[in-house]
Amino acid sequence: MTPLPQTRVICVDELGPLSVKTYPGAAWQMGDGRATFEPDYGRRGTLWVHGALEPATGQATILLSNKRDGETHLALLECILTEFPAQRWLLVEDNLSTHHSRDVKTALLAWPEIQIHFIPKYSSWLNLIEPWWKQLRSLALKGRCFDNLEQLAASLLAATDYWNAHKHPYLWKKRPHLQPRILLGGFSSSFTNHSFFT
């Protein structure tokens, strides 16, 4: 039997609400060069996707629900414990009120091996599950028409299974030392000691 990993870092977030409707594909063309698309406002139901992604392996899991609340978040935490076995877990999530509600705080007292790291407000890009949502949308929704919640849920679950079958480590592509330097004043990337007044 292989030993459990010491610590696993898991990114947690919610996507939604997703409507039961027609989602446009890559091309909306239906005629002589003009892109057209018949609007579909999707008044046939909605659901929330509660997800967890491990960037080190690319493994992901989702939990579908008709609401976003503390009870569903607790169900996701239980799912993480079984889907990502380890000795300890470090969860990265935003400051949504359901993530630190009274019920969640009480449950975490029974799970001292779970450590929560809340990212700062207005910095969702620090959570690596955010770009993964784009992958899930592309796999599950792009160019598809849904008539009911069951079809939408089945597509999201199938897309997650497909992703996990072809998973790869999810790397943060915006590395500071590889980013272009900002030109100050449009001429130089650094201040000089030249005096503007003589």
N, C-alpha and C positions, 0 to 999 in steps of 0.2 A: 504494500500500500504506500502510495506516495505521500510525503508529509504535506500538510497544508501550508500555503504561503503565509509569511509573517503578517504582512499588511497589504491590502488591496485598495487602490484609489479608485473610487467610483464617482462619476459625474451624474447628478440627478436633476431632472427638470420635468416640466409639463409642456405639452404641445396642444393647442386648441383654443376654443372648441372647433373641431372639424365638422363641417356640415355634410349631410348626405346630398350631393349635387354632382354636376359635371365639372371636372377639373380639366382645363385646357392642356393640350400637349405642346410639343416643341413648335409645331406649325399650325396656324389657325386658318390656312388657306382653303377656300372652297370655290374658287372661281378664277377669273383672269387676273391674278396677281394681287388682289386686294385681300388683306387679312380680315376675315370676319369670324365672329364667334357669337353664338346665340346665348344671351345671359341666362344663367340658372342660379337663382338665389338660394336654393337648397333649403326649403322650408319643410324638410321631411325628417328632421331630427339631427341632433349633434352628439358628439362624444369627445371626451378628453383622453389624451394619450399621456400616461405617466411613464417616464422612461429612465433607464439607468444604463450608462455606458462606461466600460473600463478602457481608458485610452491605451494602456500598455498592451492589451491583447486585441482590442476592437470588439470584444464580446458585448452584446447589448441585450436588454430585455425590456419588454413593455407590459403595461397593465392598462386595460381600457376601462373607462368608467363614464357615467353620464354626468359626473360633477367633479369638482376639484375641492376636496376637503381633507381634514386631518385623518379621517378614517381611511380614506383611500391612500393617503401618504403612508400610513402605518402598514397597510397591506403591501405597498411597494417595498417598504423596509424589510418586511418578512420575506418577500420574494428575493430581495438582494442577498439575504443571509443564506438562502438555499441555492440560488443560481451562481453566486460567487463565493464558494466556501473559502474561509481563511481564518486566521487566529484573531486578526483585527481588521477593521474597515475604516477608511477615511473617506467620508462623503463630502463632495463639493456641491453646494446648492446655493440658490439665491435666497433673499430675505422675505420670501412670500410668507404671509401670516400663517398659513397652514403648515409650514415647515417648522415653526417653533410655537405651535399652539400648546395649550395645557395638556391635551391628550398625548401629543407627541413627546413632550418633555417628560411626562410621567412614564411613558413606555421606554424611553431611553435610559431611565434609571435602572431598568432591568437588563439593559444591554450596555454595560460599561466598556465593552470592546469596540463600540461604534463611536467614532469621533466625527463631529460635524464641523465643517469649515464653511462659513457663510462668506460669499464673495461680497465686495462692496456694492452699494446701490449704484445703479446706472452703469454697470460694467459686466453685462451678461456675456460679453465676448471672452471673459476669463474662464467660462465654463465650456469645456470641450464638447459637451453634448449639443450645444447650439448649432455648430456646423453639421453635426450628424443628423439633426432634424431635416436638413436639406436633402441628405441622402435618402432618408425614409420617405419624405414627400415625393421624391423623384421615383423611387421604386414602387410605392403604394398608390399614389394619387395621379401622377402626371398622365394626361390623356385618357382618363377613365371616367365612366359615368356610373353613378351608384343610385339605386332605387330605394334602398333601405339601410338601416343601421347594420344589419347582419352582413351585407355585402361589403360595407366600408370596414367593419371590424375584421372580416376574413382577409381582406386585401392588406391591411396593416400587419396582421399576424404573419401572413405569408411573406411579406416583404422583410420582416424582421428575421424570419427563418432563413430566407435567402441570404441576407446580410451575414448572419452568423455562419452559414456554410462557406462563405467566401471572405470572412473577416480578415482584417490585417490591423496592425497597430495604428492608432489614430494619432498622428503627429501634429503638433502645433506649428504651422508653417510660418507664422509671423515671429521669427526670431530677431531680437533687437539688433544683434551684430550684423545681420544680413539685410536690414532695412535701409533704404536710401536716407541720407542725411537731409534735414530740412535746411534749405537755403535761407539765411536770415537777410532780409532786405532784398532778396532776389539776386544777390551777387556772390555771397560767400557763406560757407557753412559754419563759420566761427567769427567771433568778434576779434578785431585787431586793436592794437594800442594806438592807432593813428588818431590824432586829434582833429576834430572837425572844425575847430576854430584855431586860428593862428594869431 
